[in-house]
Amino acid sequence: MSRNLPIGIFDSGVGGLTVYRALHERLPEERFVYLGDTARVPYGTKSLATVERYAVENARFIEAHGVKLLVVACNTASALALPAIRRSVSVPVIGMIEPGARAAVRAAMGKSIGVIATESTIRSGAYRRAIRELEPEANVVERACPLFVPLAEEGWAESDVARTVAAEYLGDFRPGGAGHVGIDALVLGCTHYPILRRVIRETIGDGVRLVDSGEAAAEAVESLLASEGLARPRADVDDLCDARAGDEASARRRELCDDLDRFYVTDAAERFARVAERFLGFAPRMLEAVEIWGRDELHTR
Amino acid sequence: MSRNLPIGIFDSGVGGLTVYRALHERLPEERFVYLGDTARVPYGTKSLATVERYAVENARFIEAHGVKLLVVACNTASALALPAIRRSVSVPVIGMIEPGARAAVRAAMGKSIGVIATESTIRSGAYRRAIRELEPEANVVERACPLFVPLAEEGWAESDVARTVAAEYLGDFRPGGAGHVGIDALVLGCTHYPILRRVIRETIGDGVRLVDSGEAAAEAVESLLASEGLARPRADVDDLCDARAGDEASARRRELCDDLDRFYVTDAAERFARVAERFLGFAPRMLEAVEIWGRDELHTR
């Protein structure tokens, strides 16, 4: 396995871009291939069988592009389909749940942990299991926050609507309120939720530590690359950039290197680019629409 | 074509149940087959090519169940895919747009018409075209209201959140406010929106007539059945119910007849049943999950 291969990332849509951002910031020397399954988004309300099938198709697509590692940058797919994904590809796979659970146990010092995520992630109990495996005595409070995803995608993350929704979902995590539910850390267990970080923080107050599952996964990726000897050495990137940039200044070089990250979506590339700008601060430059062909028939099961 | 065949309905998910309800109320003697494409919902943010492909697959599935007429109970599919659907099945097809536009022109007496719908429906310009075809002088104000769908599905239709969101989207339709946009009628151009009817009414005031595209479509179905001689005579239903109910009382008979409506979903039947209860007041009794099999590969286009 060449350490110069890119890292593969897939998500049900744009949410995984928060994970891409965390990876890119932590590992600037690495290159990435990203797939957003925008034709079938969202996964958060869908069944195990369906999420498994979609996730495996995505994983195979990414593997076929030649990657050294696959990051499942979608909490729902990680919660429901990680075993199926691992069976279907031969590269190492990192999901969101285990790193998120580990960071939460560390942040809460093993005490009371809140988890917010999609309906399907919560229903799977994946976070609860992962946290309890690390810390059997931990108290885990799980809660689905389905409206956070459309709020983030519509660019309403800092609106009064977001504040009202957050108060409805999370108001009781704030100390001093009626029916207060005490937690020490709160896992943002859906890749969209970091976009609402500020409103979530305002709602729950300063006493609760926020755990971004994407940042936790980026840390896990860094460790794995180091332990497997798969990290791309800085010098290789400079060579590559030099080869591409010729004699130009290093800022320009950096810019050209960023161009090496490739983004694929299964539908509506234009909308993806628009929302991506909100999530990343810039629109991906190498963005291509790919198609998943369905058979013509429906089968009764 | 037998007049005793059921009427087929498909939607991207649960939203079309408001259309089913309108049809069922207007045509109690008719039976229905409903497909909700919950594995690929929502359509409202997806591209024309993708919505066309999904809609044609759904239409063929419904036609294979032996129906006399197909109702496309999804504004997005109607706006984007009606020609493709009509090419792919041999039964008459009724969509949401033309009936909704006709009812709006009547309600606004040809003057100023607001249309609220999904992002894709608005982007298609289908309502504007259909209204202008009937009334070239009409003023049409179109607006996407993407958060209304999750609010309806989460059961938050009458919440403070819904009020805040409605004020954000529609506040300027209320006379007397700042930047008032005057309209005479407002088309609820997404099948989820009737669930939010009360909050929408509160927001825009009593002076604007609300047009429910599902009710308009039910009227169009009634006309078509009459003109084609396809309406099921009352007596036939009584015979059928008698045959099934034996000597039992008529209330029980009616109940058994309701049982004849069949519901299919492509995923997450449990969630569908739960949300359906919110939309219909009861959970469908004959509900079955069916599967759409995708090929294993992704093709670059």
Interface residues (C-beta under 8 A of the other chain):
Chain A: T38 A39 R40 V41 T45 K46 S47 A49 T50 R53 E57 R60 F61 E119 P146 L147 V149 P150 L151 E153 E154 W156 S159 D160 V161 T164 V165 E168 T266 D267 A268 R271 E288 A289 V290 E291 I292 W293 G294 R295 D296 E297 L298 H299 T300 R301
Chain B: T38 A39 R40 V41 T45 K46 S47 A49 T50 R53 E57 R60 F61 E119 P146 L147 V149 P150 L151 E153 E154 W156 S159 D160 V161 T164 V165 E168 T266 D267 A268 R271 E288 A289 V290 E291 I292 W293 G294 R295 D296 E297 L298 H299 T300 R301
